[in-house]
């Protein structure tokens, strides 16, 4: 079989008058609006048995048939890409993922990923995630740099994954944000789900999944605020969506803020990661130093270190 067919979607009277692409984006969560438009133009989506246009207006009783082509198979190849290793033993490693590197292959990305680099640098990796995600326990956005843990065997992978699912992992991020903050600390408790119209985006929505981000401003200038964020849940794009929702989008974020020639990427860095060793069960913490683009924009290492010491002291008190 070279296609994945689904049952026809019948347009209800309440949906009549919408654009076809917008209607389908609301009906099929796994497909972005851009992907739907591509499928319509390539003839893989038919309206009442005929080819159609993304902007076409639908009527009650119309039948929409999707016949999605199977994705082209990808064979993951080792690539000699530099990825700094912060820690490694026989069970797992923690890397400092560079900004601009996708974690694993996917739609439109078949090489240059962290997975390609790991195959070159590491002799054994867990296989639970599948052939395209060797060792990958969790992910970071392409433009986000910083700490990421990778499992070397399946038992370590399973135990680490369970810690992420059970919210036992401590995750601290540093973000450069727009505008001055009225409050230096706060908690953002807003549910996050798929954007109702722009399906490739996430948004704060009433029926979204609970999400909790705690923030603290640690350095501020006339151009930006450096914010430490701890996330207690792991929703897609959580920090970016939450900071945008309170009027302080991450600088350089062209999805939830605006792109800028001053910032070559979204200025978000996975600074610290803490979890229990998957085999020995002792608590471990890892830190990825500030990336060059943060330093070049005036972020002070000393200020960040002071906060690191303070976090450590608070943990010892508790």
C-alpha positions as CSV (number, residue, x, y, z in Angstrom):
1,X,0.0,0.0,0.0
2,X,1.3,3.4,-0.9
3,X,-1.5,5.5,0.6
4,X,-3.2,6.0,3.9
5,X,-7.0,6.4,3.4
6,X,-9.4,7.7,5.9
7,X,-13.2,7.6,5.8
8,X,-14.8,10.6,4.0
9,X,-15.6,13.6,6.2
10,X,-19.1,14.9,5.7
11,X,-19.6,18.6,6.2
12,X,-22.2,19.4,8.9
13,X,-24.6,22.3,8.5
14,X,-22.8,24.2,11.2
15,X,-19.5,24.1,9.3
16,X,-21.0,25.3,5.9
17,X,-19.5,28.4,4.4
18,X,-15.9,27.8,5.7
19,X,-12.8,27.6,3.6
20,X,-11.9,23.9,2.9
21,X,-8.4,24.2,4.3
22,X,-9.5,25.8,7.5
23,X,-12.3,23.3,8.0
24,X,-9.9,20.3,7.5
25,X,-7.2,21.9,9.8
26,X,-9.8,22.0,12.6
27,X,-10.9,18.4,11.8
28,X,-7.5,16.7,11.6
29,X,-5.2,17.6,14.5
30,X,-2.1,15.7,13.1
31,X,-2.0,17.8,9.9
32,X,-1.0,21.4,9.8
33,X,-2.9,23.8,7.5
34,X,0.2,24.1,5.3
35,X,0.3,20.3,4.9
36,X,-3.4,20.2,4.1
37,X,-3.0,22.9,1.4
38,X,-0.2,20.8,-0.2
39,X,-2.3,17.7,-0.2
40,X,-5.2,19.6,-1.8
41,X,-3.0,21.0,-4.5
42,X,-1.4,17.6,-5.2
43,X,-4.9,16.0,-5.6
44,X,-4.7,13.9,-2.5
45,X,-7.8,15.6,-1.1
46,X,-11.0,15.5,-3.1
47,X,-14.2,17.4,-2.6
48,X,-17.3,15.4,-3.7
49,X,-15.0,13.2,-5.8
50,X,-13.3,16.1,-7.7
51,X,-10.1,18.1,-7.3
52,X,-10.5,21.3,-5.4
53,X,-8.7,24.5,-4.1
54,X,-7.7,25.3,-0.5
55,X,-9.9,28.4,-0.5
56,X,-12.9,26.7,-1.8
57,X,-16.1,27.2,0.2
58,X,-17.7,24.1,1.6
59,X,-21.5,23.4,1.9
60,X,-23.5,21.2,4.1
61,X,-23.4,17.6,3.0
62,X,-20.2,17.9,1.0
63,X,-17.9,14.9,1.2
64,X,-14.2,15.3,1.7
65,X,-11.9,12.4,0.9
66,X,-8.3,12.3,2.1
67,X,-5.8,9.8,0.5
68,X,-2.5,10.7,2.2
69,X,0.7,9.3,0.5
70,X,3.0,7.3,2.8
71,X,6.1,9.3,3.7
72,X,9.3,8.4,1.9
73,X,11.4,6.1,4.0
74,X,14.5,7.7,5.6
75,X,17.7,5.7,6.4
76,X,19.5,7.4,9.2
77,X,23.2,7.9,8.4
78,X,26.1,8.8,10.8
79,X,27.4,12.3,10.2
80,X,30.5,13.9,11.7
81,X,28.7,16.9,13.3
82,X,30.1,18.5,16.5
83,X,27.9,18.1,19.5
84,X,29.5,18.9,22.9
85,X,29.1,16.2,25.5
86,X,28.6,17.4,29.1
87,X,28.5,13.9,30.7
88,X,28.8,10.3,29.6
89,X,28.8,6.9,31.3
90,X,27.8,3.4,30.1
91,X,24.0,4.2,30.6
92,X,23.4,7.7,29.2
93,X,24.9,10.9,28.1
94,X,23.9,14.6,28.3
95,X,24.8,16.8,25.4
96,X,24.7,20.6,24.8
97,X,22.5,20.7,21.7
98,X,23.6,23.6,19.4
99,X,20.9,26.1,18.3
100,X,19.7,25.4,14.7
101,X,20.0,21.6,15.0
102,X,16.9,19.5,14.7
103,X,16.8,16.6,17.2
104,X,15.8,13.9,14.8
105,X,14.7,13.5,11.1
106,X,11.1,14.3,10.2
107,X,9.1,15.9,7.5
108,X,11.5,17.8,5.2
109,X,14.5,17.0,7.4
110,X,16.6,14.0,6.6
111,X,20.1,14.9,7.7
112,X,22.1,17.3,9.9
113,X,20.2,16.3,13.0
114,X,21.3,15.4,16.5
115,X,20.4,11.8,15.8
116,X,22.8,11.7,12.8
117,X,25.6,13.2,15.0
118,X,24.9,10.7,17.8
119,X,25.3,7.8,15.5
120,X,28.8,9.1,14.6
121,X,29.9,9.9,18.2
122,X,28.3,7.2,20.3
123,X,28.8,3.4,19.8
124,X,25.6,2.2,21.3
125,X,22.2,3.9,21.7
126,X,18.8,2.7,22.9
127,X,16.2,1.6,20.2
128,X,12.9,2.3,22.0
129,X,12.3,5.5,20.1
130,X,12.7,3.8,16.7
131,X,15.3,3.8,14.0
132,X,15.1,7.6,13.4
133,X,15.3,8.5,17.1
134,X,18.2,6.5,18.5
135,X,18.6,7.2,22.2
136,X,16.3,10.3,22.1
137,X,14.5,10.5,25.4
138,X,13.1,14.1,25.0
139,X,13.4,16.9,22.5
140,X,14.2,20.6,22.2
141,X,13.0,22.9,19.5
142,X,15.4,23.3,16.6
143,X,16.4,26.8,17.6
144,X,16.7,26.1,21.3
145,X,20.1,25.2,22.6
146,X,21.2,23.4,25.7
147,X,20.9,20.3,27.9
148,X,19.4,17.2,26.4
149,X,19.7,13.6,27.8
150,X,20.3,10.6,25.5
151,X,19.9,6.9,26.6
152,X,22.4,4.3,25.7
153,X,20.2,1.2,26.3
154,X,16.5,0.5,26.5
155,X,16.3,0.1,30.3
156,X,17.9,3.5,30.9
157,X,15.6,5.0,28.2
158,X,12.5,3.6,29.9
159,X,13.5,4.8,33.3
160,X,14.5,8.3,32.1
161,X,11.2,8.5,30.1
162,X,9.2,7.6,33.2
163,X,10.9,10.4,35.1
164,X,9.9,12.9,32.4
165,X,6.3,11.6,32.4
166,X,6.2,11.6,36.2
167,X,7.4,15.2,36.4
168,X,10.4,14.2,38.4
169,X,12.9,16.0,36.1
170,X,13.9,19.6,36.9
171,X,14.2,21.8,33.8
172,X,15.5,25.4,33.9
173,X,15.7,27.6,30.9
174,X,17.1,31.0,30.2
175,X,15.2,33.3,27.8
176,X,15.9,36.8,26.4
177,X,12.5,38.5,26.3
178,X,11.0,41.7,25.0
179,X,9.8,44.5,27.2
180,X,10.4,45.4,30.9
181,X,8.6,43.2,33.4
182,X,6.3,44.8,35.9
183,X,6.9,41.9,38.3
184,X,10.3,40.2,38.8
185,X,8.8,36.8,39.6
186,X,5.6,35.0,38.9
187,X,3.9,31.8,37.9
188,X,2.1,31.3,34.7
189,X,-0.7,28.7,35.0
190,X,-2.5,28.7,31.6
191,X,-3.7,25.6,29.6
192,X,-2.0,25.0,26.3
193,X,-3.4,23.3,23.2
194,X,-3.4,23.5,19.4
195,X,-4.2,26.9,18.0
196,X,-7.8,26.8,16.8
197,X,-6.9,28.2,13.3
198,X,-3.2,28.1,12.8
199,X,-2.8,24.4,13.5
200,X,1.0,24.3,13.3
201,X,1.1,26.6,16.4
202,X,0.2,26.1,20.0
203,X,-1.8,28.6,22.1
204,X,-3.4,29.3,25.5
205,X,-6.8,27.7,25.0
206,X,-9.6,27.0,27.5
207,X,-9.7,23.3,26.7
208,X,-5.9,22.9,26.5
209,X,-3.8,20.7,28.8
210,X,-2.6,22.2,32.2
211,X,0.7,24.0,32.0
212,X,2.8,25.6,34.7
213,X,5.8,27.9,34.1
214,X,7.6,29.8,36.9
215,X,9.7,32.8,35.8
216,X,12.2,35.2,37.5
217,X,13.9,38.2,35.9
218,X,17.6,38.0,36.6
219,X,19.0,40.8,34.4
220,X,17.4,43.6,32.6
221,X,18.5,46.3,30.1
222,X,16.7,48.8,27.9
223,X,16.7,46.2,25.1
224,X,15.8,42.9,26.8
225,X,15.1,41.0,30.0
226,X,17.0,37.8,30.9
227,X,14.5,35.5,32.4
228,X,15.0,32.2,34.2
229,X,12.1,29.8,33.6
230,X,11.4,26.6,35.4
231,X,8.8,24.4,33.7
232,X,6.8,21.9,35.8
233,X,5.0,20.5,32.8
234,X,6.3,19.7,29.3
235,X,3.8,21.0,26.8
236,X,4.9,21.8,23.2
237,X,6.4,25.3,23.0
238,X,5.4,25.9,26.6
239,X,7.8,28.7,27.6
240,X,7.4,30.4,24.2
241,X,3.6,30.3,24.4
242,X,3.4,31.3,28.1
243,X,5.8,34.3,27.8
244,X,4.0,35.5,24.7
245,X,0.7,35.3,26.6
246,X,1.9,37.7,29.3
247,X,3.3,40.2,26.7
248,X,7.0,39.2,26.9
249,X,7.7,37.0,23.8
250,X,11.1,35.4,23.4
251,X,13.2,37.6,21.2
252,X,13.9,36.3,17.7
253,X,10.8,33.9,17.9
254,X,9.2,34.4,14.5
255,X,6.3,32.1,15.4
256,X,5.1,33.6,18.7
257,X,6.9,37.0,18.6
258,X,8.6,38.4,15.6
259,X,11.8,37.7,13.7
260,X,14.7,40.2,14.0
261,X,17.9,40.6,12.2
262,X,19.4,41.4,15.6
263,X,18.7,37.9,16.9
264,X,19.5,35.0,14.6
265,X,17.2,32.5,16.4
266,X,14.7,32.4,19.2
267,X,16.8,33.2,22.3
268,X,16.0,30.3,24.5
269,X,18.6,28.0,26.2
270,X,18.0,24.8,28.2
271,X,20.4,25.8,31.0
272,X,20.0,23.2,33.7
273,X,18.6,19.7,33.8
274,X,18.3,17.5,36.9
275,X,17.1,13.9,37.3
276,X,17.8,10.6,39.0
277,X,20.4,8.4,37.6
278,X,18.5,5.7,35.7
279,X,20.4,2.8,37.3
280,X,22.1,4.1,40.5
281,X,19.1,6.3,41.4
282,X,21.3,9.2,42.8
283,X,20.3,12.8,41.9
284,X,22.3,14.4,39.2
285,X,22.3,17.9,37.7
286,X,23.9,19.2,34.5
287,X,24.5,22.7,33.2
288,X,25.1,24.0,29.7
289,X,27.1,27.2,29.8
290,X,25.7,30.3,28.1
291,X,25.9,30.2,24.3
292,X,27.9,32.8,22.4
293,X,24.9,34.7,21.1
294,X,23.7,35.3,24.6
295,X,27.1,36.6,25.7
296,X,27.4,38.8,22.6
297,X,24.1,40.4,23.4
298,X,25.3,41.5,26.8
299,X,24.2,38.7,29.2
300,X,26.6,38.5,32.1
301,X,28.0,35.2,33.1
302,X,28.5,36.3,36.7
303,X,24.8,37.2,37.2
304,X,23.7,33.8,35.9
305,X,26.3,32.0,38.1
306,X,24.9,33.8,41.2
307,X,21.5,32.5,40.4
308,X,22.9,29.0,40.0
309,X,24.5,29.2,43.4
310,X,21.2,30.5,44.9
311,X,19.2,27.6,43.4
312,X,21.7,25.1,44.9
313,X,21.4,26.8,48.3
314,X,17.7,26.6,48.2
315,X,17.7,22.9,47.4
316,X,20.1,22.2,50.3
317,X,17.8,24.1,52.7
318,X,14.8,22.0,51.5
